[in-house]
Amino acid sequence: MALYGNIILNLPSAEVDRAFDYEIPFEFIDRADIGMRVKVPFGPKNKLTDGYIIDISQSTEVEDEKIKQIALFPDKFPAFTGEMLETAMWMKERYMTTLSQCLRAMLPAGIDQKNEESFIRLCENHPHHDSQKLSPKQEEVLKYVSLCTKAKLSAIAKACKISYSPVETLIKKGFLEKISADTEHFFIDYSRYEKDASPILTDEQLAACEKILGNNESRPFLLFGITGSGKTEVYLKIIEETLISGKQAIVLVPEISLTPLTVKRFVSRFGSRAVVYHSKMSAGERYEAWKKAMSGEAGIMIGPRSAVFAPFKNLGAIIIDEEHEGTYRSEFTPKYSACEVAEKRCALTGARLVLGSATPSVESMKKAVDGEYCLVKIENRIGNGKIPSSEIIDMRLELEKGNRSVFSFRLQEEIKNALEQKKQVMLFLNRRGYSTFVSCRKCGYVMTCSNCSVAYKYHIGSNALICHYCGKTIPVPKTCPNCGSKYIKFFGAGTQKIEEEARKLFPTAGVLRMDADTPQKKGSLEKILSEFESGKADILIGTQMIAKGHDFKNVSLVGIMAADISLNSGDYRGNENTFQLITQAAGRAGRADGEGKVIIQTYQSENPVILLAAKQDYMSFFEQETAFRRSVHYPPYGYIFTFLFTGRDEKNVIENICLFSDISKENKPEQIKILGPSQAYISKIKNEYRYRLILKATDENSLRDFVKKAMSVYNESKKKTGVTVNLYVNSQSSL
């Protein structure tokens, strides 16, 4: 009896986002399984195309003369478990994309080229050079390889300007040998880490573990623990119990910069059971980690957002550290939230989901308050650590004193004191992305949209201020509308400027900088962090990469250089981001026995968000912020779908987004609001113009249904191609 595979093709087009039936050849029947990757002939030219088996049946509606056969099974085992396929189908509906794109997001980058990544090296007992006659090209190849320990086949071909033929001939003659790339990928050197015994947990840590592990609670857990309270040890205990029960665990961190620290903690405790997975690894390294997870050789996968797709067959726990971070949401198709995907996977498998943070997202805390999440608190630091004292410095007064430096006089004094006491300093500049706002240095007034209560952003191309929520545009003022001062400026000093001035002010101090510009090579992050931890540097300057998760015992002072930047980011989450970043950065100080100090520099010293962050009073902030969100119907009290239209022909992009806007307005229910269309904040990237439209409503299901209908009509109506439409569900950025 013939068997047929229902195949989803690895093609991004929505027009082919459906299952195609292919006959499974007799010789492949034993290998055929749901989740297997296959190659099938597709289209009139029968081009071999990757696909995935999502079901197997004994019948098909395709006529016998038209049915095609699966051509190849590239892998020895399925690429997906049944649970992962179900998760992908949920993602398709949740993020309104194609199933193919969702499945593709789950696969490691190295799965396609793993068979091509072989290495070539000299055979240990190769023949003498004169024993066989070699061609000039073969001589050149042999000379090149003899100078290397090993070399990729593609590198040899490029360096010697040859096809693969001379290499294959030398292999047959016994001069060279091919070794599998699979044996070459050891991203973690396990021998570097000494075995770490489990410490004695504090009463609060034990209570948290018992609450999470000691019952059959099916709800996700929100572990709300202040900075320095020892949340990581709670994670380790949960992982330990998960492994003992024969199950596996995923640990997510928000930044690659935190991966070396997390790997050190987990490998020291669990050895080779832990693997790491992130975008800075080579394709082969990622494939190896993925394969170890699939085979069950690994019990723990550690990494940023994409590690949520670890192909564990017996998933027991997912832990998301710093769950509030926006980096857990993908800005690439499919535009998924790792926290939402984790919650879905845990619901399907019965695994525990633990979301940890000292500053939980407003959405997560609301779910905890409403009973959707189980709230677990840790309210004290471990050991003798104390919450650092905070001091707010009004930079307007510094200006009046004649101080034009980005360092206030008070911060300079405290840095000098810390250095004299042989303590370390961290300087944090919470500048995210391209955020630039217009502020008066005299009175602190910020140019804000009257419609949306968010700061305008400055557009260099049009030399105008634009609101990124309703599209309102105004010219750049020459004087402050509030006080008439001429000191109205585009605000934002970068980390490089901070580093330059720090070296001038403190010439004998060792200064390191860590931001998106500095860690270019593999291991650079780990090197910077290791140098600072070992005391080789006195001052570490950085962005949000240094603001969370790090535990440096000798840091007594944290300087927050400009608390206003994220506050006035033009994003409705500006208040939340500011509170989180200040609290997290402040939490790096005083983590050992000594008392830490935090200097918060701002032009808005009376702002309630900054005052509450200085006190680290999260619950008061939460109450204040939810009142604001409720009044303007922002998440979690409303839903925002953002459409981004991009293309190389600006006129074409405008025509298409206006067409979609007109379609949306024709049958729009009263409860749905349409904002725009307007130019995106970054109006042109890589020669592609960008325009956006926002749909906003308080009921998610009705908004989804409306969007599906509008998109269907638009796809039937559009006449010109060359325009890409991206949909962002409750985007974390203002695009």
C-alpha positions in Angstrom: 0.0 0.0 0.0 1.3 3.4 -1.0 2.0 6.1 1.6 1.9 9.8 1.1 3.6 12.6 2.9 1.8 15.9 3.5 4.7 18.4 2.8 5.0 22.0 3.7 7.5 23.6 1.4 10.4 25.8 2.6 9.2 28.7 0.6 8.3 32.1 2.1 5.4 32.9 -0.3 1.9 32.8 1.3 0.6 31.5 -2.1 2.2 28.0 -1.4 1.7 28.0 2.3 -0.3 24.7 2.3 0.4 21.0 2.4 1.3 19.3 -0.9 1.0 15.5 -1.2 4.0 13.5 -2.3 4.3 9.7 -2.6 6.9 8.2 -0.3 9.1 5.8 -2.3 9.3 2.3 -1.0 13.0 2.6 -0.1 12.3 5.6 2.1 9.2 4.2 4.0 11.2 3.1 7.0 12.7 6.6 7.3 9.6 8.6 6.8 8.3 10.2 9.9 6.4 13.4 10.9 8.9 16.2 11.3 11.4 14.8 8.7 13.1 17.2 6.3 12.8 16.2 2.7 13.7 17.3 -0.8 10.9 17.2 -3.4 10.5 18.2 -7.0 8.3 21.3 -7.2 6.9 23.5 -10.0 6.9 22.9 -13.8 10.7 22.5 -13.8 10.6 20.1 -10.9 13.2 22.1 -9.0 14.4 20.2 -5.9 13.0 22.1 -2.9 13.3 21.6 0.8 10.1 20.7 2.7 8.9 19.2 6.0 6.5 16.2 6.5 3.7 17.4 8.7 1.5 14.3 8.3 1.5 10.8 6.6 -1.6 9.3 5.1 -2.6 6.2 3.1 -4.6 8.1 0.5 -4.4 11.3 -1.6 -6.8 13.3 -3.8 -4.0 14.0 -6.3 -4.4 12.0 -9.5 -2.0 9.1 -10.0 -0.5 10.6 -13.1 0.2 13.9 -11.4 1.5 12.7 -8.0 5.3 13.2 -7.5 7.7 11.3 -5.3 9.9 12.5 -2.5 13.4 12.7 -3.9 15.6 12.6 -0.8 15.7 12.4 3.0 18.8 14.6 3.9 18.7 13.8 7.6 18.7 10.6 9.8 16.2 11.9 12.3 13.2 14.3 12.3 13.9 18.1 12.4 10.8 18.6 14.6 8.9 16.9 17.3 5.1 16.7 17.1 4.9 19.3 19.9 7.1 21.7 17.9 4.9 21.3 14.8 1.9 22.1 16.9 3.7 25.2 18.3 4.6 26.3 14.7 0.9 26.0 13.7 0.0 28.1 16.7 2.7 30.7 15.8 1.3 30.9 12.2 -2.1 32.0 13.6 -0.7 34.1 16.4 1.7 36.1 14.4 -0.2 36.0 11.1 2.5 34.6 9.0 3.2 31.3 7.0 3.8 27.9 8.5 6.9 27.6 6.5 8.5 30.7 8.0 7.6 29.4 11.5 9.2 26.1 10.9 12.2 27.7 9.4 12.7 29.8 12.5 13.0 26.6 14.6 15.8 25.2 12.5 19.5 25.9 13.2 21.4 27.8 10.5 23.8 25.0 9.9 21.3 22.3 9.0 21.4 23.1 5.2 25.2 23.2 4.8 26.3 20.7 7.3 27.2 18.1 4.6 29.3 20.8 2.8 31.3 21.9 5.8 33.9 19.2 5.7 37.6 19.9 6.4 40.7 18.7 4.6 44.0 17.8 6.3 47.2 15.9 5.5 47.1 12.2 6.1 49.3 11.2 9.0 51.1 8.6 6.9 50.8 10.2 3.5 53.1 9.0 0.7 56.4 10.6 0.0 56.1 13.6 -2.3 58.2 12.1 -5.1 56.5 8.7 -5.0 53.7 9.7 -7.3 53.5 12.2 -10.1 51.3 15.2 -9.2 49.9 17.9 -11.4 50.8 21.6 -10.8 47.4 22.2 -9.3 47.7 19.2 -7.0 51.2 20.4 -5.9 49.7 23.8 -5.1 46.8 22.3 -3.1 49.3 20.0 -1.1 51.5 23.0 -0.3 48.5 25.1 0.9 47.1 22.3 3.1 50.6 21.5 4.6 50.7 25.0 6.0 47.4 24.5 7.8 46.3 22.2 10.6 43.1 21.8 8.5 41.3 23.8 5.9 37.7 24.0 4.6 37.3 22.5 1.1 35.7 25.8 -0.1 38.7 27.8 1.3 41.2 25.5 -0.6 39.2 25.9 -3.8 39.2 29.7 -3.4 42.9 30.1 -2.4 44.2 27.8 -5.1 41.6 28.9 -7.8 40.6 25.3 -8.5 37.6 23.1 -8.7 37.2 20.3 -6.1 38.7 17.7 -8.5 42.4 18.1 -7.5 41.5 17.7 -3.9 39.4 14.6 -4.5 42.4 13.1 -6.5 44.8 13.8 -3.6 42.4 12.1 -1.2 42.3 9.0 -3.5 46.1 8.9 -3.7 46.4 9.0 0.1 47.9 12.5 0.6 44.8 14.1 2.1 41.9 13.1 4.2 38.4 14.5 4.7 37.2 14.9 8.3 33.7 15.7 9.3 32.9 19.2 10.4 30.6 17.6 13.1 33.7 16.6 15.1 35.2 20.1 15.0 32.5 22.1 16.8 33.2 22.4 20.4 32.0 25.8 21.4 32.3 25.1 25.1 35.6 24.0 26.5 34.2 22.0 29.4 37.7 21.4 30.9 37.9 25.2 31.7 35.2 25.0 34.3 35.7 23.6 37.8 32.9 21.6 39.4 30.7 23.9 41.5 28.8 22.4 44.4 25.3 23.6 45.3 25.4 26.3 48.0 23.1 26.4 51.0 20.1 28.4 49.9 18.6 31.2 51.9 15.2 30.7 53.5 13.6 32.9 50.8 15.3 30.9 48.0 14.2 27.6 49.5 10.6 28.9 49.8 10.7 30.0 46.2 11.9 26.6 45.1 9.3 24.8 47.1 6.5 26.9 45.7 7.7 26.3 42.1 8.6 22.6 42.5 6.4 21.5 45.3 3.0 21.4 43.6 1.2 20.5 40.4 0.6 24.2 39.5 0.0 24.5 35.8 0.2 28.2 35.6 3.5 30.0 34.7 5.5 31.3 37.6 6.7 34.9 37.9 9.8 35.0 40.1 9.9 38.6 41.3 13.2 39.0 43.0 15.2 42.2 43.7 18.6 42.6 42.1 21.2 40.5 44.0 18.6 38.3 45.6 20.0 35.1 44.1 17.4 34.2 41.4 20.0 32.3 39.5 20.5 29.8 42.3 16.7 29.2 42.2 17.0 28.5 38.5 19.8 26.1 39.1 17.8 24.2 41.7 14.8 23.9 39.3 17.1 22.7 36.6 18.7 20.1 38.9 15.3 18.7 39.9 14.3 18.7 36.2 17.3 16.6 35.2 16.8 14.2 38.1 13.3 13.6 36.8 14.7 12.6 33.4 13.6 15.8 31.6 15.3 18.6 29.9 15.4 22.4 30.3 15.8 25.6 28.3 17.4 28.7 29.9 16.9 32.0 28.0 18.9 35.2 28.6 18.2 38.5 27.0 21.6 39.4 25.7 24.5 37.5 24.2 26.7 39.4 26.6 25.1 37.5 29.5 25.7 34.1 27.8 29.4 33.6 29.0 28.3 34.4 32.6 25.3 32.0 32.4 27.3 29.3 30.7 29.9 29.5 33.5 27.3 29.1 36.2 25.5 26.2 34.5 28.5 24.3 33.1 30.2 24.5 36.5 27.1 22.9 38.0 26.0 20.5 35.3 29.1 19.9 33.1 28.6 18.7 29.5 24.8 18.3 30.0 24.7 22.0 29.1 25.0 23.4 25.6 24.8 27.0 24.3 23.1 28.3 21.2 23.2 31.9 19.8 23.8 33.9 16.7 27.5 34.6 17.3 28.3 30.9 17.0 29.2 29.5 13.6 26.5 27.7 11.6 28.2 24.4 12.4 28.4 25.1 16.1 24.7 25.9 16.3 23.9 22.7 14.4 25.9 20.6 16.8 24.2 22.1 19.8 20.8 21.6 18.2 21.7 18.0 17.3 22.8 17.2 20.9 19.4 18.6 22.1 17.5 16.5 19.6 19.4 13.3 20.4 19.0 13.8 24.2 22.8 14.0 24.8 22.3 17.6 26.1 19.9 18.2 29.0 20.1 22.0 29.1 20.2 24.6 26.3 21.3 28.1 27.1 20.9 31.1 24.8 19.0 34.2 23.8 15.6 34.3 22.0 16.1 31.5 19.4 17.1 28.9 22.0 13.4 28.7 22.9 13.1 26.3 19.9 15.5 23.7 21.4 14.2 20.4 20.0 13.9 18.6 23.4 11.6 15.5 23.3 11.0 15.5 27.0 10.9 19.2 28.0 10.5 19.7 31.7 11.2 23.4 32.3 11.8 26.7 30.5 13.4 29.5 32.5 13.4 33.1 31.1 15.8 35.4 33.0 15.1 39.2 32.8 11.7 38.3 31.2 10.9 42.0 30.7 13.5 42.6 28.0 12.4 43.6 24.6 15.1 41.4 23.0 12.8 38.4 23.6 10.6 39.7 20.8 11.8 39.1 17.2 11.7 42.0 14.7 12.2 39.5 11.9 9.6 37.3 10.3 8.1 35.4 12.1 7.8 38.3 14.6 7.4 36.1 17.6 7.7 36.7 21.3 9.9 34.1 23.0 8.0 34.5 26.2 4.7 33.7 24.4 6.3 30.7 22.5 7.7 29.4 25.8 4.3 29.6 27.4 2.7 27.7 24.5 5.4 25.0 24.6 5.0 24.5 28.3 1.2 24.3 27.9 1.6 21.6 25.3 4.2 19.6 27.2 3.3 20.2 30.9 6.7 21.8 31.5 7.2 24.5 34.1 7.6 28.0 32.9 9.5 30.4 35.2 9.7 34.1 34.3 12.3 35.9 36.4 13.0 39.6 36.9 13.6 42.3 39.4 11.5 44.6 37.2 8.8 42.4 35.5 7.1 43.7 32.4 3.8 45.5 33.1 2.0 42.7 31.1 3.5 39.9 33.2 2.9 41.6 36.6 -0.8 42.3 35.6 -1.2 38.6 34.8 0.3 37.8 38.2 -2.1 40.2 39.9 -5.0 38.8 37.9 -4.1 35.2 38.9 -3.0 34.0 35.4 0.6 33.7 36.7 1.6 32.4 40.1 3.6 35.1 41.8 6.8 34.1 43.8 8.7 36.9 45.6 12.3 37.2 46.9 12.6 40.5 48.7 16.1 40.5 50.2 19.7 40.3 48.8 21.7 37.2 49.7 24.5 37.4 52.3 25.2 40.9 53.6 24.4 42.7 50.4 22.3 45.8 50.7 20.3 47.8 48.2 22.5 50.6 47.1 21.7 54.2 48.0 20.7 56.4 45.1 21.3 60.1 44.5 19.6 62.1 41.7 21.7 64.9 40.1 19.8 67.6 38.2 21.9 68.4 35.2 20.1 71.7 34.7 21.9 72.9 37.8 25.2 71.7 36.5 24.6 73.8 33.4 23.9 76.8 35.6 27.2 76.2 37.4 29.0 76.2 34.1 29.6 72.5 33.9 29.3 71.5 30.2 30.7 68.0 30.8 28.5 64.8 30.7 30.0 64.1 34.1 28.4 66.0 37.0 30.7 67.4 39.6 29.1 64.9 42.1 29.8 61.9 39.9 33.4 63.0 39.3 33.8 63.2 43.1 32.3 59.8 43.7 34.4 58.1 40.9 37.6 59.7 42.4 36.6 58.3 45.9 35.9 54.8 44.5 39.2 54.7 42.6 41.1 55.8 45.7 39.5 52.9 47.7 40.5 50.5 45.0 36.9 49.9 44.0 35.4 49.6 40.6 32.9 51.8 38.7 30.3 51.1 36.1 29.0 53.9 33.9 25.7 53.2 32.1 24.2 55.2 29.2 20.7 54.0 28.5 20.6 55.0 24.9 18.8 52.5 22.9 18.8 52.2 19.1 18.5 55.6 17.3 16.6 57.4 20.2 17.1 61.1 20.0 14.8 63.6 21.5 14.6 67.4 21.7 14.9 68.9 25.1 15.5 72.2 26.8 18.7 72.2 28.8 17.4 75.1 30.9 14.0 74.0 32.1 14.0 70.3 31.1 11.0 70.6 28.8 10.7 67.8 26.2 8.9 68.2 22.9 5.9 65.9 23.2 3.0 65.0 20.8 -0.3 66.4 22.2 -2.2 63.4 20.7 -0.2 60.6 22.2 1.7 61.8 25.2 5.0 60.5 23.8 8.1 62.4 22.8 8.7 63.4 19.2 11.7 61.9 17.4 13.9 64.0 15.2 14.1 63.1 11.5 17.3 64.2 9.9 16.1 63.8 6.3 13.0 66.1 6.7 14.6 68.2 9.6 11.3 67.8 11.5 9.9 66.3 14.7 7.5 63.3 14.1 5.3 61.4 16.4 5.7 57.7 15.8 2.2 56.8 16.8 -0.1 59.2 14.9 2.3 60.6 12.4 1.9 64.3 13.5 4.8 66.4 12.2 6.0 69.8 13.4 9.1 71.9 12.5 12.1 71.9 14.8 11.8 74.9 17.2 14.6 77.4 17.5 13.7 78.3 21.1 12.0 76.4 23.9 8.2 76.6 23.7 8.0 76.5 27.5 10.6 79.0 28.7 11.8 80.7 25.5 15.4 79.6 26.2 17.8 79.1 23.2 19.2 76.0 24.9 16.9 73.6 23.1 19.0 70.9 21.7 19.0 67.4 20.2 19.9 65.3 23.2 22.1 62.2 23.3 25.7 61.5 24.1 27.2 58.2 23.0 29.3 55.7 25.0 32.4 56.6 22.9 32.1 60.2 24.1 31.7 59.0 27.7 34.8 56.8 27.3 36.9 59.7 25.8 35.9 62.1 28.7 36.5 59.4 31.4 40.0 58.9 30.1 40.7 62.6 30.3 39.2 63.0 33.8 40.8 59.9 35.3 44.0 59.3 33.3 45.5 56.7 35.6 42.3 54.5 35.6 41.9 51.5 33.3 38.8 52.1 31.2 36.8 49.5 29.2 33.8 50.0 26.9 31.2 47.4 26.0 28.5 48.1 23.5 27.3 46.9 20.1 30.4 48.5 18.5 33.0 46.8 20.6 32.5 43.0 20.6 33.2 42.2 17.0 35.1 38.9 17.3 34.1 35.7 18.9 35.1 35.7 22.6 35.4 39.6 22.7 32.5 39.9 25.2 33.9 37.3 27.5 37.3 38.9 27.3 36.0 42.3 28.3 33.9 40.9 31.2 36.8 38.7 32.4 39.3 41.6 32.4 36.9 43.8 34.4 36.0 41.0 36.8 39.7 40.2 37.5 40.4 43.9 38.3 42.5 44.7 35.2 40.2 47.7 34.6 38.7 50.2 37.0 35.8 51.6 34.9 33.4 49.8 32.7 31.3 51.9 30.3 28.4 50.4 28.4 24.8 50.3 27.2 22.1 48.0 28.4 24.6 45.1 27.8 26.1 45.8 31.2 23.0 46.9 33.0 21.7 43.5 34.0 22.7 40.0 35.1 26.4 40.8 35.8 27.7 40.1 39.4 30.9 42.1 40.0 31.8 41.9 43.7 34.1 45.0 43.7 31.8 47.5 42.0 30.8 50.1 44.6 29.6 52.9 42.3 27.2 53.0 39.3 26.7 56.1 37.3 23.7 56.5 35.1 24.7 59.1 32.7 21.4 60.2 31.1 18.2 58.8 32.6 16.1 60.8 30.2 17.0 59.1 26.9 14.7 56.1 27.2 12.2 58.2 29.1 11.8 60.3 26.0 12.3 57.5 23.4 9.0 58.2 21.5 7.7 54.8 22.6 4.7 54.3 24.9 6.9 51.9 26.8 9.4 54.8 27.6 8.4 55.0 31.3 8.7 51.3 31.7 12.0 51.0 29.9 13.4 53.9 32.0 12.3 52.4 35.3 13.7 48.9 34.4 17.0 50.2 33.1 17.7 52.5 36.1 16.8 49.7 38.5 18.8 47.0 36.7 21.8 49.2 36.3 21.7 50.4 39.9 21.5 46.7 41.0 25.1 46.2 39.8 26.4 48.2 42.8 27.1 46.9 46.3 26.6 43.2 45.6 29.2 42.0 48.1 29.6 43.2 51.7 30.2 46.9 51.0 27.4 49.4 50.5 26.9 50.6 46.9 26.1 54.0 45.6 24.2 55.1 42.5 24.4 58.5 40.8 21.4 59.2 38.5 22.0 62.1 36.2 18.9 63.7 34.6 17.3 66.8 33.3 14.0 65.8 34.8 14.8 65.3 38.4 11.2 65.7 39.5 9.9 63.0 37.1 7.9 60.4 39.1 9.4 57.5 37.1 12.9 58.6 38.0 12.0 59.2 41.6 10.4 55.7 41.9 13.4 54.1 40.2 15.8 55.7 42.6 13.8 54.2 45.4 13.5 50.9 43.5 9.8 51.0 44.3 8.4 48.7 41.6 4.9 48.2 42.9 4.2 52.0 43.1 5.6 52.3 39.5 3.4 49.4 38.4 0.2 51.1 39.8 1.1 54.4 38.2 1.9 52.9 34.8 -1.1 50.7 34.6 -3.3 53.7 35.3 -1.7 55.5 32.4 -2.0 52.4 30.0 -5.6 51.9 31.0 -6.5 55.5 30.2 -5.1 55.4 26.7 -5.8 51.7 25.9 -2.2 50.7 25.5 -1.1 47.0 26.2 -2.1 45.2 28.3 -5.4 47.2 28.1 -5.4 47.3 24.3 -3.7 45.8 21.3 -1.6 47.5 18.6 -1.0 46.0 15.2 1.6 47.9 13.2 2.0 47.5 9.4 5.3 48.4 7.9 5.4 48.8 4.1 8.8 48.7 2.5 10.2 48.9 -1.1 12.7 50.5 -3.4 10.2 52.7 -5.2 8.9 55.3 -2.7 5.9 56.2 -4.9 4.9 52.5 -5.1 5.2 52.1 -1.3 3.0 55.1 -0.7 0.4 53.9 -3.2 0.2 50.5 -1.6 0.0 51.7 2.0 -2.6 54.3 1.0 -4.6 51.5 -0.7 -4.5 49.3 2.4 -5.5 52.4 4.5 -8.5 53.1 2.3 -9.5 49.4 2.5 -9.2 49.4 6.3 -11.3 52.6 6.6 -14.2 51.3 4.4 -15.5 48.7 6.8 -13.8 49.7 10.0 -15.8 48.9 13.2 -16.1 51.9 15.5 -13.9 50.4 18.2 -10.9 50.1 15.9 -8.7 53.2 15.5 -6.4 53.8 12.5 -3.3 55.9 13.0 -1.5 57.0 9.8 -0.2 56.2 7.3 3.0 58.0 8.1 6.7 57.8 7.3 8.6 55.3 9.6 11.1 56.7 12.0 14.0 55.4 10.0 12.5 56.3 6.6 15.1 54.4 4.4 17.2 51.4 5.1 19.4 49.7 2.5 17.7 51.8 -0.2 14.3 50.7 0.8 11.6 53.3 1.8 9.6 52.6 4.9 6.0 53.7 5.8 3.7 52.5 8.5 0.1 52.2 9.6 -1.2 51.4 13.1 -4.5 49.7 14.0 -5.5 49.8 17.6 -8.3 48.2 19.6 -9.2 47.0 23.0 -10.4 43.6 21.8 -7.7 41.4 20.3 -9.9 38.9 18.6 -12.1 41.4 16.7 -8.9 43.3 15.7 -7.4 40.1 14.3 -10.5 39.2 12.4 -10.6 42.7 10.9 -7.0 42.6 9.9 -7.3 39.2 8.2 -10.3 40.5 6.1 -8.5 43.8 5.2 -5.3 41.9 4.2 -7.3 39.5 2.1 -9.0 42.4 0.2 -5.7 44.2 -0.1 -3.9 41.1 -1.6 -6.7 40.9 -4.2 -6.7 44.6 -5.0 -3.0 45.5 -5.3 -1.7 46.0 -8.8 2.0 46.6 -8.3 4.6 44.3 -6.8 7.9 45.1 -5.2 6.4 46.1 -1.8 6.8 44.0 1.3 4.3 44.2 4.1 5.3 43.3 7.6 2.9 43.0 10.5 4.1 43.6 14.1 1.8 42.5 16.9 2.2 44.7 20.0 5.7 45.7 18.8 8.3 46.5 21.4 9.7 49.3 19.2 8.2 52.3 17.5 9.6 51.3 14.1 
